[in-house]
Amino acid sequence: MKKKNSGKELLQKLGTLMALALLVLIFCVMMPDKFPRISNIMNIFKQASINCLIASGMLCALITAGIDLSVGSNCVLCTCTIGVLVQNFGITSMPLLIIAGLAVSTFAGFVNGILLTRLDLPHPFVSTLGMKNVLWGLALVITGSKSIAFTNTGVDNLMWIGGGSLFKTETFPGIPFSFILVLIVFGIFHVFLTRSALGRQIYCVGGNPEAARLSGIPSKNVLTFVYSLSGFMAGMAGVVSVGRLASANGNAGSTYDTDAIAACIIGGASFTGGKGTIWGTLIGALLMAVIRNGLNLMGASNDIQYIVIGAVIILAVTIDVFRNKAEARARKMAAQ
């Protein structure tokens, strides 16, 4: 059974990878003088970094058959927290700013977990939707609904995390450090989800809650950890966005939630829980970044981009529904 499941996951990833390759090919044919440029490819990696980090935390929530709708506002709150510390308190220490931003986001995720597990809410949709608005409101309050610029504020080292590149030469734009960070983080996530006891418990809680209960798995503690982790990863994305956007704005990040969900579902995760891989999520996030980049190069307006991304999300969810129905029929036939 394990081999069959591994084969299905491999086919899923290969299918998504082929879709990504086909999309890249289409854009290369349509814009041969713009899209295939190495500078543009590196820009896609940089653009995908924020979504990749947020989606990694979202993946864990989806594996438990949950969802975290507060990741976008949590990411924004982290950025705004750093901005306020720099602008209002004159703090420029990179370690201190990173710790402060991650602490705020992780605590918000922890509150999400506590609300879900201790109040016995029927679904995390309720708690995380409420927290989404709370965190967004906090971001607007602490910034006074104004944008905070990070340029010329003495935090160049912090901004380099999201905007800097490695191996840069006169002819090569360099590999974005933010994407290298993504690969390192995703490698850690892969080991954690596939090799650790807690990682297996996360899959068990989402795939078979009753079996998890009978096995003595502390499901409430696992869920609290998952939502704290989701908050932490949203905070890490916030740290990267400092350099990526060079500003903190409480009104930013309106599409972060849906982009992260789409990346996970496209990559093979399911709303029913118990499914999904970190590398599939990476492919899904890259596919989303390629779509946005290609549309920008084509000069498509934001309205058109919203329509296309919305259609992609609907398609991803539809595929997930049909995939679940097919698996249910297969299990029914096997039982007969």
C-alpha positions as CSV (number, residue, x, y, z in Angstrom):
1,M,0.0,0.0,0.0
2,K,2.9,2.3,0.8
3,K,4.4,1.7,-2.6
4,K,1.1,2.4,-4.3
5,N,0.7,5.7,-2.4
6,S,4.3,6.7,-3.2
7,G,3.6,5.9,-6.9
8,K,0.5,8.1,-6.8
9,E,2.4,11.0,-5.2
10,L,5.1,10.6,-7.8
11,L,2.6,10.8,-10.6
12,Q,0.9,13.8,-9.0
13,K,4.2,15.7,-8.8
14,L,5.2,14.7,-12.3
15,G,1.9,15.9,-13.6
16,T,2.2,19.2,-11.8
17,L,5.8,19.5,-13.0
18,M,4.7,18.9,-16.6
19,A,2.1,21.6,-16.3
20,L,4.7,24.0,-15.0
21,A,7.1,23.1,-17.9
22,L,4.3,23.5,-20.4
23,L,3.3,26.9,-19.0
24,V,7.0,28.0,-19.2
25,L,7.2,26.8,-22.8
26,I,4.0,28.7,-23.7
27,F,5.3,32.0,-22.2
28,C,8.7,31.4,-23.9
29,V,7.0,31.1,-27.3
30,M,4.8,34.1,-26.7
31,M,7.5,36.3,-25.4
32,P,10.9,35.0,-26.6
33,D,12.7,38.3,-26.0
34,K,11.4,38.7,-22.4
35,F,10.4,35.6,-20.5
36,P,13.4,33.2,-21.1
37,R,16.0,35.8,-19.9
38,I,18.0,34.5,-17.0
39,S,17.3,37.8,-15.2
40,N,13.6,37.1,-15.5
41,I,13.9,33.5,-14.3
42,M,15.8,34.7,-11.2
43,N,13.1,37.3,-10.7
44,I,10.5,34.5,-10.7
45,F,12.4,32.6,-8.0
46,K,12.5,35.8,-6.0
47,Q,8.8,36.4,-6.5
48,A,7.9,32.9,-5.5
49,S,9.9,33.0,-2.2
50,I,7.2,34.6,-0.1
51,N,4.5,32.3,-1.3
52,C,6.8,29.3,-0.8
53,L,7.4,30.1,2.8
54,I,3.8,30.8,3.6
55,A,2.6,27.7,1.7
56,S,4.9,25.5,3.7
57,G,3.0,26.3,6.9
58,M,-0.3,26.2,5.1
59,L,0.6,22.7,3.9
60,C,0.9,21.4,7.4
61,A,-2.5,22.9,8.2
62,L,-4.1,21.2,5.2
63,I,-2.5,17.9,6.0
64,T,-4.4,18.0,9.3
65,A,-7.6,18.6,7.3
66,G,-7.6,22.2,8.5
67,I,-6.7,25.6,7.0
68,D,-5.1,28.8,8.1
69,L,-6.7,31.9,6.6
70,S,-4.7,34.3,8.7
71,V,-1.3,33.6,7.1
72,G,-1.4,36.6,4.9
73,S,-2.3,39.1,7.6
74,N,0.2,37.4,9.9
75,C,2.9,37.9,7.3
76,V,1.9,41.6,7.0
77,L,1.9,42.1,10.8
78,C,5.4,40.7,11.0
79,T,6.6,43.2,8.4
80,C,4.8,46.1,10.1
81,T,6.2,45.1,13.5
82,I,9.7,45.3,12.1
83,G,8.8,48.6,10.4
84,V,7.5,50.2,13.6
85,L,10.6,49.0,15.6
86,V,12.8,50.6,13.0
87,Q,10.9,53.8,12.5
88,N,9.6,54.6,16.0
89,F,12.2,53.0,18.2
90,G,15.3,53.3,16.1
91,I,16.1,49.6,16.4
92,T,18.4,48.4,13.5
93,S,19.8,45.2,15.0
94,M,19.0,42.5,12.4
95,P,18.8,39.6,14.9
96,L,16.6,41.5,17.2
97,L,14.2,42.6,14.4
98,I,14.0,39.1,13.0
99,I,13.3,37.6,16.5
100,A,10.7,40.2,17.2
101,G,8.9,39.7,13.9
102,L,9.0,35.9,14.2
103,A,7.8,36.0,17.8
104,V,4.7,38.1,17.0
105,S,3.7,35.8,14.1
106,T,4.4,32.6,16.0
107,F,2.3,33.8,18.9
108,A,-0.5,34.6,16.6
109,G,-0.3,31.1,15.1
110,F,-0.2,29.7,18.7
111,V,-3.4,31.6,19.5
112,N,-5.0,30.1,16.4
113,G,-4.1,26.6,17.7
114,I,-5.4,27.3,21.2
115,L,-8.7,28.7,19.9
116,L,-9.2,25.6,17.7
117,T,-8.2,23.0,20.3
118,R,-9.3,24.4,23.6
119,L,-12.6,25.9,22.5
120,D,-13.4,22.8,20.4
121,L,-14.4,24.9,17.4
122,P,-15.9,22.7,14.6
123,H,-13.3,23.9,12.0
124,P,-10.2,26.2,11.9
125,F,-12.0,28.2,9.2
126,V,-13.8,30.1,12.0
127,S,-10.8,30.9,14.3
128,T,-8.4,31.7,11.5
129,L,-10.9,33.9,9.6
130,G,-11.5,35.9,12.8
131,M,-7.7,36.0,13.5
132,K,-7.1,37.2,9.9
133,N,-9.2,40.4,10.5
134,V,-7.7,40.9,14.0
135,L,-4.1,40.7,12.7
136,W,-4.8,42.9,9.8
137,G,-6.4,45.5,12.1
138,L,-3.4,45.4,14.4
139,A,-1.1,45.9,11.4
140,L,-3.0,49.0,10.4
141,V,-3.2,50.3,14.0
142,I,0.5,50.1,14.7
143,T,1.5,51.7,11.4
144,G,-1.3,54.3,11.5
145,S,-2.5,53.0,8.2
146,K,0.7,54.4,6.6
147,S,3.4,52.7,4.6
148,I,6.9,52.5,6.2
149,A,9.9,52.5,3.9
150,F,13.0,50.5,4.8
151,T,15.4,52.3,2.5
152,N,18.1,54.5,4.2
153,T,17.1,53.3,7.6
154,G,20.2,51.3,8.5
155,V,18.7,47.8,8.0
156,D,20.4,47.0,4.7
157,N,21.6,43.6,6.1
158,L,18.0,42.7,6.9
159,M,16.8,43.8,3.5
160,W,19.4,41.7,1.8
161,I,17.7,38.5,3.0
162,G,14.7,39.3,0.6
163,G,16.5,41.3,-2.0
164,G,20.0,40.1,-2.2
165,S,21.6,37.6,-4.6
166,L,24.5,35.1,-4.4
167,F,27.1,34.3,-7.1
168,K,26.3,37.6,-8.9
169,T,28.7,38.5,-11.7
170,E,28.7,41.1,-14.5
171,T,26.8,38.7,-16.8
172,F,24.8,36.7,-14.2
173,P,22.3,38.4,-12.0
174,G,22.9,35.9,-9.2
175,I,20.6,33.4,-7.4
176,P,18.2,35.2,-5.0
177,F,19.2,34.4,-1.4
178,S,15.5,34.2,-0.5
179,F,15.0,31.3,-2.9
180,I,18.1,29.6,-1.5
181,L,16.6,30.0,1.9
182,V,13.4,28.4,0.6
183,L,15.3,25.4,-0.6
184,I,17.0,25.0,2.8
185,V,13.7,25.4,4.6
186,F,12.0,22.9,2.3
187,G,14.7,20.4,2.8
188,I,14.2,20.6,6.6
189,F,10.4,20.3,6.1
190,H,10.9,17.2,3.9
191,V,13.0,15.5,6.6
192,F,10.6,16.6,9.3
193,L,7.4,15.5,7.6
194,T,8.8,12.1,6.3
195,R,11.3,11.1,8.9
196,S,10.2,12.5,12.3
197,A,7.6,11.0,14.7
198,L,5.8,14.3,14.9
199,G,5.7,14.6,11.1
200,R,4.0,11.2,10.8
201,Q,1.6,12.2,13.6
202,I,0.6,15.3,11.6
203,Y,-0.4,13.0,8.6
204,C,-2.2,10.6,10.9
205,V,-4.3,13.4,12.6
206,G,-5.5,14.6,9.2
207,G,-5.7,11.2,7.4
208,N,-7.4,9.2,10.1
209,P,-8.4,11.1,13.2
210,E,-10.0,8.0,14.9
211,A,-6.8,6.0,14.4
212,A,-4.8,8.9,15.8
213,R,-7.0,8.9,18.9
214,L,-6.8,5.2,19.4
215,S,-3.0,5.3,18.9
216,G,-2.7,7.8,21.8
217,I,-1.6,10.6,19.6
218,P,-2.1,14.0,21.4
219,S,-4.1,15.5,18.6
220,K,-4.8,18.8,20.3
221,N,-1.1,19.3,21.0
222,V,-0.2,18.4,17.4
223,L,-2.7,20.9,16.0
224,T,-1.5,23.6,18.3
225,F,2.0,23.0,17.0
226,V,0.9,23.0,13.4
227,Y,-0.8,26.4,13.7
228,S,2.1,27.8,15.6
229,L,4.4,26.5,12.8
230,S,2.1,28.1,10.2
231,G,2.4,31.4,12.1
232,F,6.2,31.0,12.3
233,M,6.5,30.4,8.5
234,A,4.2,33.4,7.8
235,G,6.6,35.4,10.0
236,M,9.6,34.2,8.0
237,A,7.9,35.2,4.8
238,G,7.4,38.6,6.4
239,V,11.1,38.9,7.1
240,V,11.8,38.1,3.4
241,S,9.2,40.6,2.3
242,V,11.1,43.4,4.1
243,G,13.8,43.2,1.4
244,R,11.5,42.1,-1.4
245,L,9.1,45.0,-1.1
246,A,11.4,47.5,0.8
247,S,8.4,48.7,2.7
248,A,5.8,47.7,5.4
249,N,2.2,48.3,4.5
250,G,-0.8,47.1,6.5
251,N,-2.9,47.0,3.3
252,A,-0.5,44.6,1.5
253,G,-0.7,40.8,1.1
254,S,-4.4,40.6,0.1
255,T,-3.6,37.5,-2.1
256,Y,-1.1,35.7,0.2
257,D,-3.8,33.4,1.7
258,T,-5.3,32.2,-1.6
259,D,-1.9,32.0,-3.3
260,A,-0.6,29.7,-0.6
261,I,-3.7,27.5,-0.6
262,A,-3.5,27.2,-4.4
263,A,0.1,26.3,-4.3
264,C,-0.6,23.5,-1.8
265,I,-3.6,22.1,-3.7
266,I,-1.9,22.3,-7.1
267,G,1.0,20.5,-5.5
268,G,-1.1,17.6,-4.3
269,A,-2.5,18.5,-0.9
270,S,-6.2,18.0,-0.2
271,F,-8.8,19.7,1.9
272,T,-9.7,16.3,3.3
273,G,-6.3,16.0,4.9
274,G,-3.6,13.4,5.2
275,K,-2.0,14.3,1.8
276,G,0.6,16.6,0.4
277,T,4.3,16.9,0.0
278,I,6.6,19.8,0.5
279,W,8.2,19.4,-3.0
280,G,4.8,19.3,-4.6
281,T,4.0,22.6,-2.8
282,L,7.2,24.1,-4.2
283,I,6.2,23.2,-7.7
284,G,2.7,24.6,-7.1
285,A,4.2,27.9,-5.8
286,L,6.5,28.2,-8.8
287,L,3.6,27.6,-11.1
288,M,1.7,30.5,-9.5
289,A,4.8,32.7,-9.7
290,V,5.2,31.9,-13.4
291,I,1.6,32.8,-14.1
292,R,1.9,36.1,-12.4
293,N,5.2,36.9,-14.0
294,G,4.0,36.0,-17.5
295,L,0.9,38.1,-17.1
296,N,2.9,41.0,-15.9
297,L,5.2,40.8,-18.9
298,M,2.2,40.6,-21.2
299,G,1.0,43.9,-19.6
300,A,-2.2,42.3,-18.2
301,S,-4.0,44.5,-15.8
302,N,-4.6,43.5,-12.2
303,D,-8.2,42.8,-13.0
304,I,-7.2,40.2,-15.6
305,Q,-4.6,38.7,-13.2
306,Y,-7.3,38.3,-10.5
307,I,-9.5,36.5,-13.0
308,V,-6.8,34.1,-14.2
309,I,-5.5,33.3,-10.7
310,G,-9.1,32.8,-9.5
311,A,-9.7,30.4,-12.4
312,V,-6.5,28.5,-11.5
313,I,-7.6,28.2,-7.8
314,I,-11.1,26.9,-8.9
315,L,-9.4,24.4,-11.3
316,A,-7.1,23.2,-8.5
317,V,-10.0,22.7,-6.1
318,T,-12.0,21.0,-8.8
319,I,-9.2,18.6,-9.5
320,D,-8.9,17.9,-5.8
321,V,-12.6,17.0,-5.6
322,F,-12.4,14.7,-8.6
323,R,-9.3,13.1,-7.2
324,N,-11.0,12.4,-3.9
325,K,-14.0,10.9,-5.6
326,A,-11.8,8.7,-7.7
327,E,-9.9,7.5,-4.6
328,A,-13.2,6.9,-2.8
329,R,-14.5,4.7,-5.7
330,A,-11.3,2.8,-5.7
331,R,-11.5,2.1,-2.0
332,K,-15.1,1.0,-2.4
333,M,-14.3,-1.4,-5.2
334,A,-11.4,-2.8,-3.3
335,A,-13.6,-3.4,-0.3
336,Q,-16.1,-5.3,-2.5
